[in-house]
Amino acid sequence: MGGDTDIINVEIVVPNQTRYLSLIGNIAEQVAKTLDVYTGDRDALAYHLNLVLTEAMVNAIEHASPSDANKTVRVCMHIRDKDLQIFVYDHGQGFDLNAVPPPNLDALDERGRGIFFMRTFMDRVNYRKADNGNVLEMYKKLA
């Protein structure tokens, strides 16, 4: 890499199955660890990206009729200068991001935790209709 500018574009398309979660999380970790522009704790960033991307994948699979193995989930990561953008595309019926209540972190119920983590570790999170499905958008300033 080198210099003051990191330009990274990663696009991954995987079957709509949970067995690919660790692969996606690991790719996010490796990207975080290679960023020249990031001056903070790269290990923490790597962990946070792994977590939010894994949670985003879980949601995409869960909301995209997991019984249909022919469906795919597409993940795009773009880094330009000091901006990180992550897009997770699914083919599900979608959901209202703002209607997801905050999780009860003391309870064993994990519903809502993924969105909570995304909002905690990313600067902006959006979910909207896209071509043939939906897209979860996550943004983070790296400097």
Secondary structure, 3 states (H helix, E strand, C coil): CCCCCCEEEEEEEEECCHHHHHHHHHHHHHHHHCCCCCCCCHHHHHHHHHHHHHHHHHHHHHHCCCCCCCCEEEEEEEEECCEEEEEEEECCCCCCHHHCCCCCCCCCCCCCHHHHHHHHHCCEEEEEEECCEEEEEEEEECC
